Amino acid sequence: MKQNKLLTKSKKRIGRGLGSGKGKTGGRGTKGQKARGTIPGTFAGSNLPLYKKLPLRRGFGNSSVSAKPKPIALSSLSVFKAGSEITITSLLEQGLIKAREVKGGVKILAKGEEKPIKLIIKVPVSKSVKELIEKGGGRVDA
C-alpha cells in the first residue's frame, strides 16, 4: 500500500555535505563518545550507574515500616447513628478512609466539635476522645 507523502513526516537528513548547513560533523561537535555513537540514558561514565545503587539504599522497598496511622476527626463520625459500632471496615464503607490507608491504621482525634457521642469504637483513639465517648454513654474497646 502506498503512503501519502503529506501524511508521513520524513526524518531530517543531517551530515549530507557542506551545502546543507549540517554537514561534516552533523551537529555532533568534534570527537568524543557523544560524537561517535549512541549512549544509553543510564550511562554514568566511570560512576556506578543509578540502577545499581538503588537496592543498596537503606529501607529500599520497605515502605510499610514508615506507615503512620491516618488521623480522623471526631466530628467526622457524625455520619454514624448513635450506638453504632465503629471499625476500620465501617470507616471504609462510609468513605472516611481509603483502602490504601488501612495498612498504616487509623486513630480518632478530638478535632472540631467536642460533644459527647454514644458510639462503640473498636479503633485506636486519643485520651480526650475516649473521655467524650464514655461521657456520652458509649464505650471504647481498642
C-alpha positions as a Markdown table, in Angstrom:
| # | Residue | x | y | z |
|---|---|---|---|---|
| 1 | Met | 0.0 | 0.0 | 0.0 |
| 2 | Lys | 1.4 | 3.4 | -1.0 |
| 3 | Gln | 1.5 | 6.1 | 1.8 |
| 4 | Asn | 0.6 | 9.7 | 1.2 |
| 5 | Lys | 3.7 | 11.8 | 1.4 |
| 6 | Leu | 1.8 | 14.7 | 3.0 |
| 7 | Leu | 0.8 | 12.4 | 5.9 |
| 8 | Thr | 4.2 | 11.0 | 6.7 |
| 9 | Lys | 6.9 | 13.1 | 8.2 |
| 10 | Ser | 10.3 | 12.4 | 6.8 |
| 11 | Lys | 13.4 | 12.2 | 9.0 |
| 12 | Lys | 15.7 | 15.2 | 8.8 |
| 13 | Arg | 18.8 | 14.3 | 6.8 |
| 14 | Ile | 21.9 | 15.7 | 8.5 |
| 15 | Gly | 25.5 | 15.2 | 7.7 |
| 16 | Arg | 24.9 | 15.3 | 3.9 |
| 17 | Gly | 27.5 | 17.8 | 2.7 |
| 18 | Leu | 28.6 | 21.4 | 3.4 |
| 19 | Gly | 25.7 | 23.0 | 1.4 |
| 20 | Ser | 23.1 | 21.6 | 3.8 |
| 21 | Gly | 24.3 | 23.6 | 6.8 |
| 22 | Lys | 24.5 | 20.4 | 8.8 |
| 23 | Gly | 27.5 | 18.8 | 7.0 |
| 24 | Lys | 30.7 | 17.3 | 8.3 |
| 25 | Thr | 30.0 | 16.6 | 12.0 |
| 26 | Gly | 26.3 | 16.7 | 11.6 |
| 27 | Gly | 25.6 | 18.7 | 14.7 |
| 28 | Arg | 27.5 | 16.4 | 17.0 |
| 29 | Gly | 30.5 | 18.7 | 17.7 |
| 30 | Thr | 34.0 | 17.2 | 17.4 |
| 31 | Lys | 35.4 | 14.0 | 18.8 |
| 32 | Gly | 34.4 | 12.2 | 22.0 |
| 33 | Gln | 32.0 | 9.5 | 22.9 |
| 34 | Lys | 28.9 | 11.5 | 22.1 |
| 35 | Ala | 30.1 | 12.2 | 18.5 |
| 36 | Arg | 30.7 | 8.6 | 17.7 |
| 37 | Gly | 27.5 | 6.6 | 18.5 |
| 38 | Thr | 24.6 | 6.2 | 20.8 |
| 39 | Ile | 24.9 | 6.1 | 24.6 |
| 40 | Pro | 22.3 | 4.6 | 26.8 |
| 41 | Gly | 20.4 | 7.0 | 29.0 |
| 42 | Thr | 21.5 | 5.1 | 32.1 |
| 43 | Phe | 25.2 | 5.6 | 31.3 |
| 44 | Ala | 27.0 | 7.4 | 34.1 |
| 45 | Gly | 30.7 | 7.5 | 32.9 |
| 46 | Ser | 33.1 | 6.0 | 35.4 |
| 47 | Asn | 30.5 | 6.3 | 38.2 |
| 48 | Leu | 28.3 | 3.4 | 39.4 |
| 49 | Pro | 25.0 | 3.5 | 37.5 |
| 50 | Leu | 22.0 | 4.7 | 39.4 |
| 51 | Tyr | 20.1 | 1.4 | 38.8 |
| 52 | Lys | 22.9 | -0.5 | 40.6 |
| 53 | Lys | 22.9 | 1.9 | 43.6 |
| 54 | Leu | 19.2 | 1.8 | 44.4 |
| 55 | Pro | 19.0 | -1.6 | 46.1 |
| 56 | Leu | 21.8 | -0.6 | 48.4 |
| 57 | Arg | 19.8 | 2.3 | 49.8 |
| 58 | Arg | 18.6 | 1.8 | 53.4 |
| 59 | Gly | 15.0 | 0.9 | 53.6 |
| 60 | Phe | 14.7 | 0.2 | 49.8 |
| 61 | Gly | 11.3 | -1.3 | 49.0 |
| 62 | Asn | 10.2 | -1.4 | 52.6 |
| 63 | Ser | 7.7 | 1.4 | 53.0 |
| 64 | Ser | 5.4 | -0.4 | 55.4 |
| 65 | Val | 7.8 | 0.4 | 58.3 |
| 66 | Ser | 7.1 | 4.2 | 58.0 |
| 67 | Ala | 3.3 | 3.8 | 57.6 |
| 68 | Lys | 1.7 | 6.1 | 60.1 |
| 69 | Pro | -1.9 | 6.0 | 61.3 |
| 70 | Lys | -4.4 | 8.1 | 59.4 |
| 71 | Pro | -5.9 | 10.8 | 61.8 |
| 72 | Ile | -9.7 | 11.0 | 61.7 |
| 73 | Ala | -11.5 | 13.9 | 63.4 |
| 74 | Leu | -14.2 | 13.0 | 65.9 |
| 75 | Ser | -16.6 | 15.5 | 64.2 |
| 76 | Ser | -16.4 | 13.4 | 61.0 |
| 77 | Leu | -18.0 | 10.4 | 62.9 |
| 78 | Ser | -21.4 | 12.3 | 62.8 |
| 79 | Val | -22.3 | 10.3 | 59.8 |
| 80 | Phe | -22.9 | 7.3 | 62.1 |
| 81 | Lys | -26.1 | 6.8 | 64.1 |
| 82 | Ala | -25.9 | 6.8 | 67.9 |
| 83 | Gly | -25.0 | 3.4 | 69.3 |
| 84 | Ser | -23.4 | 2.2 | 66.1 |
| 85 | Glu | -20.1 | 0.3 | 66.0 |
| 86 | Ile | -17.0 | 1.9 | 64.5 |
| 87 | Thr | -14.5 | -0.4 | 62.9 |
| 88 | Ile | -12.0 | 0.0 | 60.1 |
| 89 | Thr | -14.5 | -1.7 | 57.7 |
| 90 | Ser | -17.3 | 0.7 | 58.7 |
| 91 | Leu | -15.0 | 3.7 | 58.1 |
| 92 | Leu | -14.1 | 2.3 | 54.7 |
| 93 | Glu | -17.8 | 1.8 | 53.8 |
| 94 | Gln | -18.6 | 5.4 | 54.8 |
| 95 | Gly | -15.6 | 6.7 | 52.7 |
| 96 | Leu | -13.8 | 8.3 | 55.6 |
| 97 | Ile | -10.6 | 6.4 | 54.8 |
| 98 | Lys | -9.3 | 4.8 | 51.6 |
| 99 | Ala | -8.2 | 1.2 | 51.2 |
| 100 | Arg | -4.5 | 2.1 | 50.9 |
| 101 | Glu | -4.7 | 3.9 | 54.2 |
| 102 | Val | -5.8 | 0.7 | 56.1 |
| 103 | Lys | -2.2 | -0.6 | 56.1 |
| 104 | Gly | -1.0 | 2.2 | 58.5 |
| 105 | Gly | -4.1 | 2.0 | 60.6 |
| 106 | Val | -6.3 | 4.9 | 61.9 |
| 107 | Lys | -6.6 | 7.0 | 65.0 |
| 108 | Ile | -9.6 | 9.1 | 66.0 |
| 109 | Leu | -8.6 | 12.5 | 67.4 |
| 110 | Ala | -10.7 | 15.2 | 69.0 |
| 111 | Lys | -10.7 | 17.9 | 66.3 |
| 112 | Gly | -13.6 | 20.2 | 65.6 |
| 113 | Glu | -16.8 | 20.0 | 67.7 |
| 114 | Glu | -16.4 | 18.2 | 71.0 |
| 115 | Lys | -19.8 | 17.0 | 72.0 |
| 116 | Pro | -20.3 | 13.6 | 73.9 |
| 117 | Ile | -21.4 | 10.9 | 71.4 |
| 118 | Lys | -22.8 | 7.5 | 72.1 |
| 119 | Leu | -20.7 | 5.1 | 69.9 |
| 120 | Ile | -18.9 | 1.8 | 70.2 |
| 121 | Ile | -15.4 | 2.3 | 68.9 |
| 122 | Lys | -13.0 | -0.5 | 68.1 |
| 123 | Val | -10.1 | 1.5 | 66.6 |
| 124 | Pro | -7.4 | 3.5 | 68.5 |
| 125 | Val | -8.5 | 6.8 | 69.9 |
| 126 | Ser | -6.9 | 9.7 | 71.8 |
| 127 | Lys | -7.5 | 10.2 | 75.5 |
| 128 | Ser | -9.8 | 13.2 | 75.0 |
| 129 | Val | -11.9 | 11.2 | 72.6 |
| 130 | Lys | -12.2 | 8.3 | 75.0 |
| 131 | Glu | -13.5 | 10.7 | 77.7 |
| 132 | Leu | -16.1 | 12.2 | 75.3 |
| 133 | Ile | -17.4 | 8.8 | 74.2 |
| 134 | Glu | -17.7 | 7.5 | 77.7 |
| 135 | Lys | -19.3 | 10.7 | 78.8 |
| 136 | Gly | -21.9 | 10.2 | 76.1 |
| 137 | Gly | -22.7 | 6.7 | 77.2 |
| 138 | Gly | -20.6 | 4.8 | 74.6 |
| 139 | Arg | -17.5 | 2.7 | 75.0 |
| 140 | Val | -14.0 | 2.3 | 73.5 |
| 141 | Asp | -12.8 | -1.3 | 73.0 |
| 142 | Ala | -9.5 | -0.6 | 71.3 |
